[in-house]
Amino acid sequence: MSNLTRAHHELFQRCPDERFATLSELQEHCQQERNFSNDCWHLPQSLDPCAVDDRVTVQLGDDGAFLMND
């Protein structure tokens, strides 16, 4: 029962652009996300972690530095 209650609260905490009226709308959104996504893969040897202020960034080859959540 606690999982259902938690799911109910999570649903109504989301902003309108994260809600879908039907399952088909959600499916269409996921398909669009998949179509416009890019895979970015680098050799593990090319990863260079760096501490910047209170954050950790990762330098990925020539692509630049990224935060851990990018």
PyMOL Python script that loads the backbone (N, CA, C, O; Angstrom):
from pymol import cmd

cmd.read_pdbstr("""\
ATOM      1  N   MET A   1       0.824  -1.202   0.000  1.00  0.00           N
ATOM      2  CA  MET A   1       0.000   0.000   0.000  1.00  0.00           C
ATOM      3  C   MET A   1       0.863   1.258   0.000  1.00  0.00           C
ATOM      4  O   MET A   1       0.496   2.260  -0.614  1.00  0.00           O
ATOM      5  N   SER A   2       2.001   1.214   0.681  1.00  0.00           N
ATOM      6  CA  SER A   2       2.851   2.401   0.734  1.00  0.00           C
ATOM      7  C   SER A   2       3.405   2.761  -0.643  1.00  0.00           C
ATOM      8  O   SER A   2       3.625   3.938  -0.926  1.00  0.00           O
ATOM      9  N   ASN A   3       3.634   1.758  -1.509  1.00  0.00           N
ATOM     10  CA  ASN A   3       4.115   2.048  -2.867  1.00  0.00           C
ATOM     11  C   ASN A   3       3.067   2.800  -3.674  1.00  0.00           C
ATOM     12  O   ASN A   3       3.405   3.718  -4.422  1.00  0.00           O
ATOM     13  N   LEU A   4       1.798   2.423  -3.530  1.00  0.00           N
ATOM     14  CA  LEU A   4       0.735   3.117  -4.251  1.00  0.00           C
ATOM     15  C   LEU A   4       0.596   4.552  -3.762  1.00  0.00           C
ATOM     16  O   LEU A   4       0.409   5.470  -4.561  1.00  0.00           O
ATOM     17  N   THR A   5       0.687   4.742  -2.464  1.00  0.00           N
ATOM     18  CA  THR A   5       0.590   6.089  -1.902  1.00  0.00           C
ATOM     19  C   THR A   5       1.742   6.943  -2.401  1.00  0.00           C
ATOM     20  O   THR A   5       1.538   8.094  -2.788  1.00  0.00           O
ATOM     21  N   ARG A   6       2.937   6.398  -2.396  1.00  0.00           N
ATOM     22  CA  ARG A   6       4.098   7.134  -2.879  1.00  0.00           C
ATOM     23  C   ARG A   6       3.969   7.470  -4.362  1.00  0.00           C
ATOM     24  O   ARG A   6       4.300   8.582  -4.775  1.00  0.00           O
ATOM     25  N   ALA A   7       3.492   6.526  -5.162  1.00  0.00           N
ATOM     26  CA  ALA A   7       3.303   6.764  -6.595  1.00  0.00           C
ATOM     27  C   ALA A   7       2.264   7.860  -6.825  1.00  0.00           C
ATOM     28  O   ALA A   7       2.429   8.703  -7.706  1.00  0.00           O
ATOM     29  N   HIS A   8       1.208   7.843  -6.040  1.00  0.00           N
ATOM     30  CA  HIS A   8       0.165   8.865  -6.150  1.00  0.00           C
ATOM     31  C   HIS A   8       0.746  10.249  -5.868  1.00  0.00           C
ATOM     32  O   HIS A   8       0.471  11.198  -6.601  1.00  0.00           O
ATOM     33  N   HIS A   9       1.543  10.366  -4.812  1.00  0.00           N
ATOM     34  CA  HIS A   9       2.148  11.655  -4.474  1.00  0.00           C
ATOM     35  C   HIS A   9       3.149  12.099  -5.542  1.00  0.00           C
ATOM     36  O   HIS A   9       3.212  13.281  -5.877  1.00  0.00           O
ATOM     37  N   GLU A  10       3.925  11.167  -6.072  1.00  0.00           N
ATOM     38  CA  GLU A  10       4.884  11.503  -7.125  1.00  0.00           C
ATOM     39  C   GLU A  10       4.181  12.035  -8.368  1.00  0.00           C
ATOM     40  O   GLU A  10       4.644  12.991  -8.990  1.00  0.00           O
ATOM     41  N   LEU A  11       3.062  11.412  -8.726  1.00  0.00           N
ATOM     42  CA  LEU A  11       2.332  11.833  -9.917  1.00  0.00           C
ATOM     43  C   LEU A  11       1.906  13.288  -9.815  1.00  0.00           C
ATOM     44  O   LEU A  11       2.057  14.048 -10.771  1.00  0.00           O
ATOM     45  N   PHE A  12       1.382  13.679  -8.676  1.00  0.00           N
ATOM     46  CA  PHE A  12       0.840  15.024  -8.548  1.00  0.00           C
ATOM     47  C   PHE A  12       1.883  16.063  -8.148  1.00  0.00           C
ATOM     48  O   PHE A  12       1.559  17.245  -8.026  1.00  0.00           O
ATOM     49  N   GLN A  13       3.118  15.645  -7.943  1.00  0.00           N
ATOM     50  CA  GLN A  13       4.208  16.592  -7.721  1.00  0.00           C
ATOM     51  C   GLN A  13       4.825  17.025  -9.042  1.00  0.00           C
ATOM     52  O   GLN A  13       5.566  18.007  -9.082  1.00  0.00           O
ATOM     53  N   ARG A  14       4.543  16.334 -10.085  1.00  0.00           N
ATOM     54  CA  ARG A  14       5.148  16.628 -11.385  1.00  0.00           C
ATOM     55  C   ARG A  14       4.497  17.852 -12.014  1.00  0.00           C
ATOM     56  O   ARG A  14       3.307  18.110 -11.830  1.00  0.00           O
ATOM     57  N   CYS A  15       5.304  18.598 -12.759  1.00  0.00           N
ATOM     58  CA  CYS A  15       4.769  19.773 -13.448  1.00  0.00           C
ATOM     59  C   CYS A  15       4.000  19.309 -14.690  1.00  0.00           C
ATOM     60  O   CYS A  15       4.176  18.170 -15.123  1.00  0.00           O
ATOM     61  N   PRO A  16       3.159  20.160 -15.267  1.00  0.00           N
ATOM     62  CA  PRO A  16       2.300  19.738 -16.388  1.00  0.00           C
ATOM     63  C   PRO A  16       3.048  19.141 -17.582  1.00  0.00           C
ATOM     64  O   PRO A  16       2.502  18.272 -18.262  1.00  0.00           O
ATOM     65  N   ASP A  17       4.280  19.581 -17.860  1.00  0.00           N
ATOM     66  CA  ASP A  17       4.983  19.026 -19.018  1.00  0.00           C
ATOM     67  C   ASP A  17       5.532  17.630 -18.754  1.00  0.00           C
ATOM     68  O   ASP A  17       6.106  17.020 -19.657  1.00  0.00           O
ATOM     69  N   GLU A  18       5.369  17.107 -17.537  1.00  0.00           N
ATOM     70  CA  GLU A  18       5.793  15.745 -17.230  1.00  0.00           C
ATOM     71  C   GLU A  18       4.596  14.811 -17.060  1.00  0.00           C
ATOM     72  O   GLU A  18       4.767  13.671 -16.630  1.00  0.00           O
ATOM     73  N   ARG A  19       3.397  15.269 -17.386  1.00  0.00           N
ATOM     74  CA  ARG A  19       2.184  14.470 -17.238  1.00  0.00           C
ATOM     75  C   ARG A  19       1.617  14.143 -18.612  1.00  0.00           C
ATOM     76  O   ARG A  19       1.740  14.926 -19.553  1.00  0.00           O
ATOM     77  N   PHE A  20       1.006  12.991 -18.708  1.00  0.00           N
ATOM     78  CA  PHE A  20       0.412  12.557 -19.966  1.00  0.00           C
ATOM     79  C   PHE A  20      -0.986  12.032 -19.685  1.00  0.00           C
ATOM     80  O   PHE A  20      -1.195  11.272 -18.740  1.00  0.00           O
ATOM     81  N   ALA A  21      -1.933  12.440 -20.505  1.00  0.00           N
ATOM     82  CA  ALA A  21      -3.337  12.071 -20.296  1.00  0.00           C
ATOM     83  C   ALA A  21      -3.605  10.612 -20.643  1.00  0.00           C
ATOM     84  O   ALA A  21      -4.468   9.970 -20.044  1.00  0.00           O
ATOM     85  N   THR A  22      -2.861  10.097 -21.611  1.00  0.00           N
ATOM     86  CA  THR A  22      -3.084   8.713 -22.026  1.00  0.00           C
ATOM     87  C   THR A  22      -1.748   7.987 -22.159  1.00  0.00           C
ATOM     88  O   THR A  22      -0.682   8.596 -22.249  1.00  0.00           O
ATOM     89  N   LEU A  23      -1.853   6.681 -22.168  1.00  0.00           N
ATOM     90  CA  LEU A  23      -0.653   5.872 -22.343  1.00  0.00           C
ATOM     91  C   LEU A  23      -0.055   6.085 -23.730  1.00  0.00           C
ATOM     92  O   LEU A  23       1.165   6.052 -23.887  1.00  0.00           O
ATOM     93  N   SER A  24      -0.886   6.299 -24.722  1.00  0.00           N
ATOM     94  CA  SER A  24      -0.361   6.521 -26.078  1.00  0.00           C
ATOM     95  C   SER A  24       0.407   7.844 -26.170  1.00  0.00           C
ATOM     96  O   SER A  24       1.388   7.928 -26.908  1.00  0.00           O
ATOM     97  N   GLU A  25      -0.017   8.873 -25.437  1.00  0.00           N
ATOM     98  CA  GLU A  25       0.740  10.135 -25.399  1.00  0.00           C
ATOM     99  C   GLU A  25       2.113   9.911 -24.784  1.00  0.00           C
ATOM    100  O   GLU A  25       3.112  10.434 -25.280  1.00  0.00           O
ATOM    101  N   LEU A  26       2.166   9.142 -23.713  1.00  0.00           N
ATOM    102  CA  LEU A  26       3.446   8.825 -23.079  1.00  0.00           C
ATOM    103  C   LEU A  26       4.337   8.046 -24.032  1.00  0.00           C
ATOM    104  O   LEU A  26       5.532   8.319 -24.142  1.00  0.00           O
ATOM    105  N   GLN A  27       3.752   7.079 -24.719  1.00  0.00           N
ATOM    106  CA  GLN A  27       4.517   6.272 -25.674  1.00  0.00           C
ATOM    107  C   GLN A  27       5.065   7.145 -26.806  1.00  0.00           C
ATOM    108  O   GLN A  27       6.217   6.986 -27.210  1.00  0.00           O
ATOM    109  N   GLU A  28       4.253   8.052 -27.312  1.00  0.00           N
ATOM    110  CA  GLU A  28       4.702   8.957 -28.374  1.00  0.00           C
ATOM    111  C   GLU A  28       5.843   9.851 -27.892  1.00  0.00           C
ATOM    112  O   GLU A  28       6.817  10.068 -28.613  1.00  0.00           O
ATOM    113  N   HIS A  29       5.715  10.365 -26.676  1.00  0.00           N
ATOM    114  CA  HIS A  29       6.776  11.196 -26.103  1.00  0.00           C
ATOM    115  C   HIS A  29       8.083  10.406 -25.981  1.00  0.00           C
ATOM    116  O   HIS A  29       9.150  10.906 -26.336  1.00  0.00           O
ATOM    117  N   CYS A  30       7.995   9.192 -25.485  1.00  0.00           N
ATOM    118  CA  CYS A  30       9.194   8.354 -25.334  1.00  0.00           C
ATOM    119  C   CYS A  30       9.830   8.052 -26.687  1.00  0.00           C
ATOM    120  O   CYS A  30      11.055   8.033 -26.813  1.00  0.00           O
ATOM    121  N   GLN A  31       9.000   7.816 -27.690  1.00  0.00           N
ATOM    122  CA  GLN A  31       9.527   7.552 -29.038  1.00  0.00           C
ATOM    123  C   GLN A  31      10.243   8.781 -29.585  1.00  0.00           C
ATOM    124  O   GLN A  31      11.298   8.653 -30.206  1.00  0.00           O
ATOM    125  N   GLN A  32       9.685   9.972 -29.364  1.00  0.00           N
ATOM    126  CA  GLN A  32      10.336  11.206 -29.810  1.00  0.00           C
ATOM    127  C   GLN A  32      11.668  11.409 -29.083  1.00  0.00           C
ATOM    128  O   GLN A  32      12.659  11.801 -29.698  1.00  0.00           O
ATOM    129  N   GLU A  33      11.689  11.144 -27.783  1.00  0.00           N
ATOM    130  CA  GLU A  33      12.939  11.249 -27.025  1.00  0.00           C
ATOM    131  C   GLU A  33      13.988  10.307 -27.592  1.00  0.00           C
ATOM    132  O   GLU A  33      15.154  10.677 -27.727  1.00  0.00           O
ATOM    133  N   ARG A  34      13.578   9.097 -27.923  1.00  0.00           N
ATOM    134  CA  ARG A  34      14.511   8.118 -28.487  1.00  0.00           C
ATOM    135  C   ARG A  34      15.019   8.578 -29.853  1.00  0.00           C
ATOM    136  O   ARG A  34      16.208   8.457 -30.146  1.00  0.00           O
ATOM    137  N   ASN A  35      14.121   9.105 -30.687  1.00  0.00           N
ATOM    138  CA  ASN A  35      14.507   9.532 -32.032  1.00  0.00           C
ATOM    139  C   ASN A  35      15.497  10.696 -32.020  1.00  0.00           C
ATOM    140  O   ASN A  35      16.352  10.792 -32.899  1.00  0.00           O
ATOM    141  N   PHE A  36      15.384  11.578 -31.029  1.00  0.00           N
ATOM    142  CA  PHE A  36      16.238  12.766 -30.993  1.00  0.00           C
ATOM    143  C   PHE A  36      17.424  12.623 -30.035  1.00  0.00           C
ATOM    144  O   PHE A  36      18.143  13.592 -29.793  1.00  0.00           O
ATOM    145  N   SER A  37      17.628  11.435 -29.496  1.00  0.00           N
ATOM    146  CA  SER A  37      18.751  11.235 -28.579  1.00  0.00           C
ATOM    147  C   SER A  37      20.023  10.880 -29.344  1.00  0.00           C
ATOM    148  O   SER A  37      19.971  10.414 -30.482  1.00  0.00           O
ATOM    149  N   ASN A  38      21.150  11.106 -28.706  1.00  0.00           N
ATOM    150  CA  ASN A  38      22.446  10.774 -29.296  1.00  0.00           C
ATOM    151  C   ASN A  38      23.217   9.891 -28.335  1.00  0.00           C
ATOM    152  O   ASN A  38      23.228  10.137 -27.129  1.00  0.00           O
ATOM    153  N   ASP A  39      23.860   8.867 -28.863  1.00  0.00           N
ATOM    154  CA  ASP A  39      24.771   8.075 -28.062  1.00  0.00           C
ATOM    155  C   ASP A  39      26.134   8.730 -28.133  1.00  0.00           C
ATOM    156  O   ASP A  39      26.606   9.087 -29.212  1.00  0.00           O
ATOM    157  N   CYS A  40      26.755   8.885 -26.997  1.00  0.00           N
ATOM    158  CA  CYS A  40      28.078   9.498 -26.938  1.00  0.00           C
ATOM    159  C   CYS A  40      28.963   8.568 -26.125  1.00  0.00           C
ATOM    160  O   CYS A  40      28.857   8.515 -24.900  1.00  0.00           O
ATOM    161  N   TRP A  41      29.830   7.842 -26.801  1.00  0.00           N
ATOM    162  CA  TRP A  41      30.653   6.859 -26.122  1.00  0.00           C
ATOM    163  C   TRP A  41      32.114   7.234 -26.289  1.00  0.00           C
ATOM    164  O   TRP A  41      32.550   7.615 -27.376  1.00  0.00           O
ATOM    165  N   HIS A  42      32.870   7.122 -25.197  1.00  0.00           N
ATOM    166  CA  HIS A  42      34.306   7.404 -25.214  1.00  0.00           C
ATOM    167  C   HIS A  42      35.055   6.244 -24.558  1.00  0.00           C
ATOM    168  O   HIS A  42      34.522   5.556 -23.688  1.00  0.00           O
ATOM    169  N   LEU A  43      36.266   6.048 -24.981  1.00  0.00           N
ATOM    170  CA  LEU A  43      37.114   5.047 -24.333  1.00  0.00           C
ATOM    171  C   LEU A  43      37.322   5.426 -22.870  1.00  0.00           C
ATOM    172  O   LEU A  43      37.491   6.606 -22.563  1.00  0.00           O
ATOM    173  N   PRO A  44      37.314   4.471 -21.981  1.00  0.00           N
ATOM    174  CA  PRO A  44      37.539   4.784 -20.568  1.00  0.00           C
ATOM    175  C   PRO A  44      38.855   5.534 -20.329  1.00  0.00           C
ATOM    176  O   PRO A  44      38.953   6.333 -19.398  1.00  0.00           O
ATOM    177  N   GLN A  45      39.861   5.277 -21.165  1.00  0.00           N
ATOM    178  CA  GLN A  45      41.145   5.946 -21.004  1.00  0.00           C
ATOM    179  C   GLN A  45      41.058   7.443 -21.301  1.00  0.00           C
ATOM    180  O   GLN A  45      41.922   8.208 -20.873  1.00  0.00           O
ATOM    181  N   SER A  46      40.025   7.867 -22.029  1.00  0.00           N
ATOM    182  CA  SER A  46      39.911   9.282 -22.383  1.00  0.00           C
ATOM    183  C   SER A  46      39.123  10.094 -21.350  1.00  0.00           C
ATOM    184  O   SER A  46      38.977  11.307 -21.500  1.00  0.00           O
ATOM    185  N   LEU A  47      38.617   9.436 -20.305  1.00  0.00           N
ATOM    186  CA  LEU A  47      37.884  10.135 -19.251  1.00  0.00           C
ATOM    187  C   LEU A  47      38.867  10.742 -18.264  1.00  0.00           C
ATOM    188  O   LEU A  47      39.768  10.063 -17.773  1.00  0.00           O
ATOM    189  N   ASP A  48      38.688  12.021 -17.979  1.00  0.00           N
ATOM    190  CA  ASP A  48      39.581  12.723 -17.063  1.00  0.00           C
ATOM    191  C   ASP A  48      38.749  13.466 -16.013  1.00  0.00           C
ATOM    192  O   ASP A  48      38.307  14.589 -16.254  1.00  0.00           O
ATOM    193  N   PRO A  49      38.532  12.838 -14.838  1.00  0.00           N
ATOM    194  CA  PRO A  49      37.739  13.507 -13.799  1.00  0.00           C
ATOM    195  C   PRO A  49      38.506  14.681 -13.190  1.00  0.00           C
ATOM    196  O   PRO A  49      39.715  14.600 -12.975  1.00  0.00           O
ATOM    197  N   CYS A  50      37.788  15.772 -12.915  1.00  0.00           N
ATOM    198  CA  CYS A  50      38.396  16.970 -12.332  1.00  0.00           C
ATOM    199  C   CYS A  50      37.478  17.518 -11.237  1.00  0.00           C
ATOM    200  O   CYS A  50      36.255  17.471 -11.367  1.00  0.00           O
ATOM    201  N   ALA A  51      38.064  18.029 -10.174  1.00  0.00           N
ATOM    202  CA  ALA A  51      37.304  18.703  -9.127  1.00  0.00           C
ATOM    203  C   ALA A  51      37.309  20.198  -9.422  1.00  0.00           C
ATOM    204  O   ALA A  51      38.374  20.804  -9.541  1.00  0.00           O
ATOM    205  N   VAL A  52      36.133  20.792  -9.541  1.00  0.00           N
ATOM    206  CA  VAL A  52      35.982  22.221  -9.792  1.00  0.00           C
ATOM    207  C   VAL A  52      35.069  22.768  -8.706  1.00  0.00           C
ATOM    208  O   VAL A  52      33.890  22.420  -8.645  1.00  0.00           O
ATOM    209  N   ASP A  53      35.616  23.623  -7.851  1.00  0.00           N
ATOM    210  CA  ASP A  53      34.890  24.126  -6.689  1.00  0.00           C
ATOM    211  C   ASP A  53      34.370  22.939  -5.882  1.00  0.00           C
ATOM    212  O   ASP A  53      35.161  22.124  -5.407  1.00  0.00           O
ATOM    213  N   ASP A  54      33.060  22.832  -5.723  1.00  0.00           N
ATOM    214  CA  ASP A  54      32.501  21.718  -4.952  1.00  0.00           C
ATOM    215  C   ASP A  54      31.850  20.676  -5.854  1.00  0.00           C
ATOM    216  O   ASP A  54      31.021  19.891  -5.393  1.00  0.00           O
ATOM    217  N   ARG A  55      32.216  20.660  -7.132  1.00  0.00           N
ATOM    218  CA  ARG A  55      31.633  19.723  -8.097  1.00  0.00           C
ATOM    219  C   ARG A  55      32.712  18.888  -8.756  1.00  0.00           C
ATOM    220  O   ARG A  55      33.878  19.274  -8.832  1.00  0.00           O
ATOM    221  N   VAL A  56      32.283  17.736  -9.226  1.00  0.00           N
ATOM    222  CA  VAL A  56      33.173  16.872  -9.999  1.00  0.00           C
ATOM    223  C   VAL A  56      32.738  16.952 -11.452  1.00  0.00           C
ATOM    224  O   VAL A  56      31.562  16.754 -11.761  1.00  0.00           O
ATOM    225  N   THR A  57      33.664  17.235 -12.334  1.00  0.00           N
ATOM    226  CA  THR A  57      33.387  17.225 -13.766  1.00  0.00           C
ATOM    227  C   THR A  57      34.226  16.144 -14.416  1.00  0.00           C
ATOM    228  O   THR A  57      35.203  15.666 -13.839  1.00  0.00           O
ATOM    229  N   VAL A  58      33.844  15.771 -15.602  1.00  0.00           N
ATOM    230  CA  VAL A  58      34.587  14.765 -16.356  1.00  0.00           C
ATOM    231  C   VAL A  58      34.895  15.349 -17.719  1.00  0.00           C
ATOM    232  O   VAL A  58      33.988  15.728 -18.460  1.00  0.00           O
ATOM    233  N   GLN A  59      36.164  15.423 -18.048  1.00  0.00           N
ATOM    234  CA  GLN A  59      36.615  15.860 -19.371  1.00  0.00           C
ATOM    235  C   GLN A  59      36.540  14.642 -20.287  1.00  0.00           C
ATOM    236  O   GLN A  59      37.130  13.602 -19.997  1.00  0.00           O
ATOM    237  N   LEU A  60      35.810  14.779 -21.397  1.00  0.00           N
ATOM    238  CA  LEU A  60      35.630  13.661 -22.327  1.00  0.00           C
ATOM    239  C   LEU A  60      36.315  13.969 -23.649  1.00  0.00           C
ATOM    240  O   LEU A  60      35.712  14.565 -24.541  1.00  0.00           O
ATOM    241  N   GLY A  61      37.543  13.573 -23.773  1.00  0.00           N
ATOM    242  CA  GLY A  61      38.276  13.790 -25.018  1.00  0.00           C
ATOM    243  C   GLY A  61      38.224  15.242 -25.433  1.00  0.00           C
ATOM    244  O   GLY A  61      38.536  16.130 -24.639  1.00  0.00           O
ATOM    245  N   ASP A  62      37.828  15.494 -26.682  1.00  0.00           N
ATOM    246  CA  ASP A  62      37.716  16.857 -27.206  1.00  0.00           C
ATOM    247  C   ASP A  62      36.313  17.431 -27.061  1.00  0.00           C
ATOM    248  O   ASP A  62      36.055  18.544 -27.519  1.00  0.00           O
ATOM    249  N   ASP A  63      35.399  16.690 -26.429  1.00  0.00           N
ATOM    250  CA  ASP A  63      34.016  17.141 -26.301  1.00  0.00           C
ATOM    251  C   ASP A  63      33.814  18.142 -25.174  1.00  0.00           C
ATOM    252  O   ASP A  63      32.753  18.761 -25.096  1.00  0.00           O
ATOM    253  N   GLY A  64      34.786  18.318 -24.309  1.00  0.00           N
ATOM    254  CA  GLY A  64      34.658  19.283 -23.216  1.00  0.00           C
ATOM    255  C   GLY A  64      34.388  18.634 -21.883  1.00  0.00           C
ATOM    256  O   GLY A  64      34.444  17.412 -21.746  1.00  0.00           O
ATOM    257  N   ALA A  65      34.090  19.473 -20.888  1.00  0.00           N
ATOM    258  CA  ALA A  65      33.848  18.989 -19.537  1.00  0.00           C
ATOM    259  C   ALA A  65      32.341  18.864 -19.299  1.00  0.00           C
ATOM    260  O   ALA A  65      31.555  19.697 -19.750  1.00  0.00           O
ATOM    261  N   PHE A  66      31.966  17.825 -18.593  1.00  0.00           N
ATOM    262  CA  PHE A  66      30.569  17.566 -18.292  1.00  0.00           C
ATOM    263  C   PHE A  66      30.392  17.347 -16.796  1.00  0.00           C
ATOM    264  O   PHE A  66      31.265  16.798 -16.124  1.00  0.00           O
ATOM    265  N   LEU A  67      29.238  17.789 -16.287  1.00  0.00           N
ATOM    266  CA  LEU A  67      28.897  17.467 -14.903  1.00  0.00           C
ATOM    267  C   LEU A  67      28.479  16.007 -14.848  1.00  0.00           C
ATOM    268  O   LEU A  67      28.154  15.403 -15.870  1.00  0.00           O
ATOM    269  N   MET A  68      28.490  15.452 -13.653  1.00  0.00           N
ATOM    270  CA  MET A  68      28.164  14.023 -13.519  1.00  0.00           C
ATOM    271  C   MET A  68      26.726  13.690 -13.914  1.00  0.00           C
ATOM    272  O   MET A  68      26.429  12.526 -14.187  1.00  0.00           O
ATOM    273  N   ASN A  69      25.827  14.670 -13.955  1.00  0.00           N
ATOM    274  CA  ASN A  69      24.443  14.383 -14.317  1.00  0.00           C
ATOM    275  C   ASN A  69      24.127  14.667 -15.782  1.00  0.00           C
ATOM    276  O   ASN A  69      22.969  14.539 -16.180  1.00  0.00           O
ATOM    277  N   ASP A  70      25.101  15.045 -16.595  1.00  0.00           N
ATOM    278  CA  ASP A  70      24.853  15.326 -18.014  1.00  0.00           C
ATOM    279  C   ASP A  70      24.754  14.023 -18.792  1.00  0.00           C
ATOM    280  O   ASP A  70      24.548  14.042 -20.006  1.00  0.00           O
TER     281      ASP A  70
END
""", "prot")
cmd.dss("prot")
cmd.show_as("cartoon", "prot")
cmd.util.cbc("prot")
cmd.orient("prot")
